[in-house]
Amino acid sequence: MTAFVLVPGAGGNASYWSRLVPELERRGHEGIAVDIPEDDPDLGLRDWAAVVDGAVPPDAILVAQSLGGFLAPLVVEPVRGIVLLNAMIPEPGETPNEWWGNTGSGAAMRAADEAAGRPTEFDLEQHFLHDLDADARAALFAEQPREPSERAMSDPCTFTSWPDVPITVVAARDDRFFPLEFQRRVAKERLKLDVVEVGGGHLAAVSRPAEVADALVRAAG
C-alpha cells in the first residue's frame, strides 16, 4: 500500500480530492487530503508547506495540484516521490505572482482558446468547469471557496533544488487553464521531464478520478 499525500491548488480545500480518495482506496492505497488555510493573511508558502509536512507519513508520494506545485519543493519530510498534477512548476526564488509572466501561461491559454474558437478572456465555466458533471460540481463546491492570500502569492519559493526523488508530471489533455502543450514546454524547460497525459481538464481529479488514480499508482511504481 502507498500513501498519497494530496496537496490542493488555489483555495487549499481538502474536499477537492473527495472523488479521488475512494478511487485510491479501491486500488488498495491511501489518499491523505490536506486542508491548507490559504486565505489566512498571516501565512506564507513555508507555513503552507509546514501544514503538508504534518500530514506526511513515511514512504509517501506527494501529489500537488496547480498552485500546490509551489509547495512540493518546500516540504521537508522525506517522501518517496512527487507527482505534479496540472501544476505550477516553480524555479528557486520565484513567487506565484511572478510565475504567470515568467512562463507565459496567460498567452498560452489565450492562444489555445483562439485556436479552438473560444472566447479568450478567462471564464470560470470555460476554463475550470467545462468537463464537470453535476455530481462533480457538487463535490467541488462542497466547501466555501477560499482565495489564496496576497502574502503567499508574493512569497518567494525559497529552495535551491528539487528533492532527489522521482518526479512525475501529469497533465490533462483538455486543460484549458494550463494547456497541454504549455505544460509540456514548462516541464521540459524546468525539470527536463516529459509529461504523462490523462483525460479531463484542469480539475481532472474531480472530473476523471479513476484515470488520475491509475496514473498515480503507476507513478508510485
Secondary structure, DSSP 8 states (H G I E B T S, - for coil): --EEEEE--TT--GGGGTTHHHHHHHTT-EEEE----TT-TT--HHHHHHHHHTT--TT-EEEEEGGGGGTGGG--S--SEEEEES-----TT--HHHHHHHHTHHHHHHHHHHHHT--SS--HIIIIITT--HHHHHHHTSS------HHHHTS----SS--SS-EEEEEETT-SSS-HHHHHHHHHHHH---EEEESS-TTHHHHSHHHHHHHHHHHT-
